[in-house]
Amino acid sequence: MQGRRLTASRALVRDVRLLGRLLCEAIEASDGKEAREIVEQVRTLSIAGRRNTSPRLNEKLAPFCADMPPRTLKRVIRAFSQFSQLVNIAEDAHQARVQRFSIADGEPAMPGTIARSLSVLAAAGVEVEAIRKLLVEAVVSPVFTAHPTEVRRKSVIDIEQQLAQCLSRLEQAGLTAQETDRYQADLERATTTLWQTNSLRGRRLQVVDEILNGLSYYNSTIFRVIPEVYEGLENQLRGSPWRFAQDALPPFLRMGSWIGGDRDGNPFVNGETLREALRLQSERVFSFYLGELHSLGAELSLDDRYVKVSQELQRLATDSPDRSEQRRHEPYRLAISGMYARLAATARKFGSTELVREPVAAAPCYLSPAEFAEDLATIGKSLIANGAGKIAAGKLRSLQRAVDVFGFHLVSLDLRQNSEVHQRVVHELFEKVRPGTGYEALAESDKIHLLTEELRSSQLLVTSLKTYSAETMSELSVLREAAEAHKRYGRASIPNYIISKAGSPSDLLEVMVLFREVGLFRPDEPEAASVNIIPLFETISDLRSSHDVMQTVLAIEAYRTYLRALGGKQEIMLGYSDSNKDGGYLTSGWELYKAEMAFIQLFDREGIRLGLFHGRGGSVGRGGGPSYEAITALPAGAVAGSIRLTEQGEVIAAKYSNPALGRRNLELLIAATLEASLLPSDAQEPDPVFLHAMEELSGLAFGAYRCLVYETEGFERFFWEATIIGEIAKLNIGSRPASRSSSRRIEDLRAIPWVFGWSQSRIMLPGWFGFGSAVGQWLTGHPDGLPTLQRMHRDWPFFQTLIANMEMVLAKTNMAIAAGYVDLAPDASAHEKIFARIKDEWEATTAALLGITDQGSLLENNPALKQSIHHRFPCLDPLNHMQIDLLRRHRAGERDQDTEEALHLTINGIAAGLRNSG
């Protein structure tokens, strides 16, 4: 096995070199030999500079880049940006290769594989009934969001997917020389196309663009992968020590989305965009079903002169409008032709405007996905009963699984809005019917009393006789569209409503009142409740008060009744991004952990099932990092068969751009859910000494972070001048504004550009600041405390994961490059004092981490990540040098098109090189 892994590692180096050579050849063919030579020269200077430990910028590379005219600079920036992305493609192929080698060698040793998890569970004595019960009630759902950290154009992503496919084809065993040459030529063509394609968007993304971008991963990956994942798990269970009896698993793995339903801070999402999102989703799934049915019909050429069919199948064939003489003795094809006609009619009913293939004749619509699934089941039963079970287990079974998961709506779309908006809308509704109520000014207890009294009545507050503000009309429009969606697509189309900035019980009750206004909840028919109300606790103070908020809400009978109508389960969302911006990396992680423990105890006492929804971003500063480790590091009882987490920005492409990656990531989520839910809880309980130490460390880190970010005079100006945040705010990288208001205050800035700005300047502050100070102060009070911290790292998964993610960020940080950004400020001397504090903290944090992990250098125990950095940083560092020079020109008044485009290209390239930047 070791030899196979070594071979895989060498193959990664080979792929990186191959793609780099092809890119250089494309540059020379398109732009000339001189352009290639300049790129090579910059790379050489960059590699030499990385060997230099100078605290300032690369002394040779910086002036070399500064002397380039903007047009030449653009070429060089594009070259290094694209090479960074090519390294990503090669590493993705490498991950798939390692997985194949593991399976081929019969060693399911990689953590996160389903086979390994089942082995771990069997060894722990987990009983078959526990697995069966968990899978019946389980929820595993990655949720795509449209946060603007994916800075690449869709056209570029498509080309990169072609490159990945070309690499995959070249990996196939037994290729002839002619096939190898053909696939190599395909790779060369794709690389040339990439070089000659503009990387920048000409306009800011619209919401519909974001919807279509998210849906593109269904065609490339998800439609194929999800049935494969179910099949793989079923096969593993059948071959496991338990010999699982049931063949078909319930559809516990489902995709979620916020794209088109997330209104928090995005004025461009409204009832119309919600309706269009639902239509586009439905259109995409019908197109897939129709294509699969057509393919299945081509496969099922079985002739009734040679094989028997069931009466139910014969009835489908007889009822089919297909009267083709050619298919007279092919009952399966006749049946499928009729099903295709019905499905085509259903697609048109749901708004599909074009069909790739027209049906043979008109037919009645399917009334529900269940009716379509029943016809598919009829085909399967007939095949199995008549000696063709292996045929039924192929394309047909995959289609059946898809229908179970996707229905006619494709993906469950969550709605989200800020609690402050709900409060304003409810205030206005009360004022229109009871002037002087003054809802917004009421004390919390009075709000709860007023809302609970209102929820006892079926009398609506909204009346056609009154005129309402644009904000109120927009909110009601969205909710009315949601009610219509339930009638049209079923409740699974919009099952959840997220309340951002939830901080009080009234925040949840306000949403119940608004639901009543549009028919999503009826007090006289509590069982008609149809949407889960999910509070999102984001800031440190909100996390600390979240237990009390939920305890109060659960004591309100109207809310308990609402929960019972929805199956007796409450989902709570935890915000990683804003809690980090509010309190820093260490405190955010710890307060999230404590909130989870408090929820577990509360909901266990109340007899209500708990589901946690993790609002994780791509960067460590926004909760990013490996999903498997994050889930298995949660406190005991935090998963219990239910895990939802956001997949944001560039992370979506990194995880779902090709089928191999998509399957691996979905299996990671399932494996982590199984282990976190079913392993004995005592194996996950941390030592009380660890909890006490973390509480003290968090308090110290919180003080250090708040002192710098919110209490240091001039820090806000430092951030805007020593990072590229101002330029990022003008980029065409998303439909959502960078800030919640026109203010430059850090409190008002969204967490995404906050993290993105620090990442671009290579300071990466949200992923580590405060840890070094905290450890240093704590060890002063606990002189013999280092062994405790080392034991925490060795024995506590939460602390292991926290340290591992921080180590990755520290390794990507570069204070020499960061100093170049600081020098851009008009008053550099004032900023130098702040930067000196940041640099000192970085050194203290690095030293503390190395002491805890007992390493001589960062990533000493993670050679794979160390190799990744070795591949990409010689091309990443020049981009920072060029960005610094371009910022200097831009801020000095050079606003020509070449300079602005070159600056935007550096942002793209640095994001690609860092890979988890937003």
Buried (B, 14 or more C-beta within 10 A) or exposed (E): EEEBBEEBBEBBBEBBEBBBEBBBBBBBBEBEEEBBEBBEEBBEBBBBBBEEEEEEBBEBBBEBBBEBEBEBBBBBBBBBBBBBBBBBBBBBBBBBBBBBBBEEEEBBEBBBBBBBBBBBBBEEEBEBEBBBEBBEBBBBBBBBBBBBBBBBBBBBBBBBBBBBBBBBBBBEEEBEEEEEEEBBEBBBBBBBBBBEBEBBBEEBBEBBBBBBBBBBBBEBBBBBBBBBBBBBBBEBBEEBEBEBEEEEBEBBBBBBBBBBBBBBBBEBBBBBBBBBBBBBBBBBBBBBBBBBBBEBBEBBEBEBEEBEBBEBBBBBBEEBBBEEEEBEEBBBBBBBBBBBBBBBBBBBBBBBEEBEEEBBEEBEBBEBBEEBBEBBBBBBBBBBBBEBEEBBBEBBBBBBBBBBBBBBBBBBBBBBBBBBBBBBBBBBBBBBBEEEBEBBEBEBEEBBEBBBEBBEEEEEBBEEEEEBEEEBBBBBBBBBBBBBBBEBBBBBBBBBBBBBBBBBBBBBBBBBBBBBBBBBBBBEEBEEBBBBBBBBBBBBBBBBBBBEBBBBBBEBEBBBBBBBBBEEBBBBBBBBBBBBBBBBBBBBBBBBBBBBBBBBEBBEEBEBBBBBBBBBBBBBBBBBBBBBBBBBBBBBBBBBBBBBBBBBBBBBBBBBBBBBBBBBBBBBBBBBBBBBBBBEEEEBBBEEEBBEBBEBBBBBBBBBBBBBBBEBEBBBBBBBBBBBBBBBBEBBBBBBBBBBEEEBEBEEBBBBBBBBBBBBBBBBBBBBBBBBBBBBBBBEEEEEBBEBBBBBBEEBBBBBBBBBBBBBBBBBBBBBBBBBBBBBBEEBEBBBEBBEBBBEBBEBBBEBBBBBBEBEEBBEEBEEBBBBBBBBBBBBBBBBBBBBBBBBBBBEEBEEEBBBBBBBBBBBBBBBBBBBBB
